[in-house]
Structures are given as C-alpha cells and as structure tokens.
Amino acid sequence: MKASERRGEDRFVIEGGTAVSGTVTPSGNKNEALPVLAAALLARGPVVIDNLPRIRDVETLIRILRQLGVTAGIDGDHTITVDAGDLPERQPDAALAAEIRGSFLLAAPLLARWGCVVIPVPGGDRIGRRRVDTHLLALRQLGVDVRAGQAFTLEVRGRFQANEVFLDEASVTGTETAVMAAAVAAGTSRILNAACEPHVQGLCHALNAMGARIRGIGSNVLEVDGVDELGPARHRLGPDHIEIGSFAAIAAMTGGELSITDVVPEDLRMIRLVLERLGVETRLEHRTLVVPARQKRVIVPDVGGAIPKVDDAPWPGFPADLTSLALVLATQCEGTLLIHEKLFESRLFFVDRLIGMGARIVLCDPHRAVVIGPARLHGAEIASPDIRAGMALIAAALCAEGRSVIRNVQQVDRGYERIDERLRALGARITRER
C-alpha cells in the first residue's frame, strides 16, 4: 500500500508483552444485528432492537435504511427503533451496499414491500469467493423471478409462494433470506439444510416476536406458516460468541485471567472444546466464562500421538470466523497443529504477516496451514486484510515482544466495537493513531 493510500487511515500502535486481564462484557452479535435490522422492514410499525453493537457494518446498514426512507432512531448507545412506515424508496444505494455483505439481506424485505427491487452486488471481506447462489435459489423456490447482471433484478407477483426449500449449502445469510421471505409467504414452507447458528436462531425469534410462525428453531429444518403481515416488536440481540472466543484466546496467549460476562453457555460448547485441545482451560460460572491465568498451552495430540487439527464447519461446528484467532493462539502453544479452513480460499493468506513476526507456519495450500509452536513473536508493521484476520493480528501483537503498528484498522472496526478502548481497559498497551 502506498503512503498516499494510507493517508488519513487509523492505525493501532501496540506494545506487546502485557497480560490482558479483568472483566469484559461482549457486544451484541454482529451477525444477528444485520438480519434483524433488515427484517424490521417487514413490520408495519416500530421494531425496537436492544444490545445493538456500534460497529461500522451496522452503521453502514443503518445508513442504507435511512437512505430508503426508514426512520432509525438510536436511544442511548445500544438501542435502536426502526420504523419502515410507507418505505418511499425501493433501491439500496449501490456504493453503500458495496461496503458490506449484509446488504443482500434487504432483498426479501424489499420484495415483500415493493414486489420488484434491484439489489447491488454485496461487498464485505475479501476472503475468497462468497456465493449468493443459495440466496437466489431460495428466492426462486419461493416464487421470485431472478435476473442477474451488474446487479440483481428480483420480482415477485403478489406474495411469496410457500414451498419446500432445499438449500444447496447451509448458508447463514441464505437461510436468513429464505426465512424472511417464508414468514410472509402464502402458505406453509419448509426450509431444509437450514443454517442454525445462534444468529440465525436470533433472527427467527425476532420474526416470531413480530408475529411470524416459525418452528424448528435451532435445527436444520425450519417450518414457517406464512402470515399476511408482521407488526411491532422488541428484540434483544444475543452476545457475540465470536467476540467471546476472541477475548478468551487473547487472554490465554497473553497469560491474563479474564472473566467474560453475560455469555450463553450453549453457544460456547465447540469453542471451549477447541480451546481445550490447544491446552487452554476455561470454566463457566453461571453466565460468566472464566479464562484462568498462566495457561499450560500444550496442544493435545490425537489418539496415538497423531497431529490434531482445528477445522471449521457449519454450526454446531467450530465457527469459521474464529479460525484466524485459533491459528494465532496455536503459535503460542507447545506442539503441532493443522488448521483447516474449509470455507474461504483466501482467509489464511494473512499468515505471511505472522511468519514475518517469527511464527513457524507452513501454508500447505489456500485452505490448510501447519503451525509449530511455541514461537517468540516480535513486533512488526502490518496491515489488516479483513475483520477476523485483523483481530488475529492484534492478538499476535499483544503477545509479541516490542512495538507493532497495525494499519487499515477500519476493517477491524467493522466487526468489533471500540476494541482498542476495551482492550486498554483490560491492561493492553494499545493506542489508536491517525
């Protein structure tokens, strides 16, 4: 990146070697906030959303809603009231939509309101090809005519038509698009091979609060009785389990003791299992996750001494958004680990930055990396390529020797609220500079 391109961007300056300790409360789930904000367009009346994370992706979607003519008033820091009213505009701003992947979540609500809509190609992280085919397949099966080009032209005659919708992959946003459309379709729909992540469950509960009739929440088969109209509701977003896993990993690799409050224990089963595989102990005290200080950090081999692996998978598998953090944590653990990122072919390319910091990593191919630890990391000047890799690089800098500068932190701001302030409150030596 040229100096002229960096001018005006924020950066984090980090002095490593300090334990991250104390108590922290996770933000609301980013990946639940976006579809619930979109779903509010289906309601005839105000929808109040509590525990809203104040992050760039959420702010961008709110800007798109306001551009469409939606009233979106923020009360305090983390509550928003969304009232779509008569919805005077039907087409999202293309430049804003290009900033976030979640802009495509507006397709079903806008179709329900207008019958025809042009949706720009969505943006988001550059971590490899990110299909929207599943979304379009679901909409077609619910009666939508789809024309793809520079943008997507979608049209439905009257209401969505209920159907049995089989998704070709357990896509989170594809499932969310299908369930929003089915909620106001004529008849009863079944959505098969549905994603069932906590944020998908949260959207379903929010829709039910608006008057939808969704059954099977938390499973991969959703049954939806379509209703004529949705109405006002209030919904509280769940805690972000990705943020919880991020904080737990940082505490473990810096040697601090951390209490993470207001967690949903059921959302953390696989995350805690993977941490245990890396030699990191955690314990639950009601709704608080405790990461004790001075972890052993010894990787547990598979039966017979085989090299273990961490691989992502649809829920309840290990979340893909935590793969980067698991890789950095493994550099501080004794032993060898295979990281297998199955979903995105470019997500692991950030490891060259870690190798430059002293990590011992063999990138086998775009999806697999072998990590040999522990490694003494040293400070470096690096750029954040995407949200999750950016957070992983912050974690690496916090446990490295010396000073690091992380550029392009606007990427991290898209998914983590005031991360520098919150880490500083836990003892990290991190400052934001421009």
Protein Blocks (a to p, Z undefined) as FASTA:
>chain_A
ZZklmgopacddddehiacedjddddddfklmmmmmmmmmmpgcddddehiacdfklmmm
mmmmmmnopacddehjlbccddeklolafbdcfklmmmpmklmmmmmmmmmmnopacddd
dedjdebjcdfklmmmmmmmnopacdddfbccdddehjadddddddfbdcfklmmmmmmm
mmmmgcjdddehiafbfklmmmmmmmmmnopacehihiabdcddddfbdcdddddddddf
klmmmmmmmmmmnopacddehiafklmmmmmmmmmmnopacddehjaccddehifkiacd
dehhiacdddddddfbdcfklmmmmmmmmmmpgcddddddfkbmklmmmmmmmmmnopac
ddfblkbccddddddddddddddfbfklmmmmmmmmmmpgcjdddehklmmmmmpghklm
mmmmnopacdddZZ
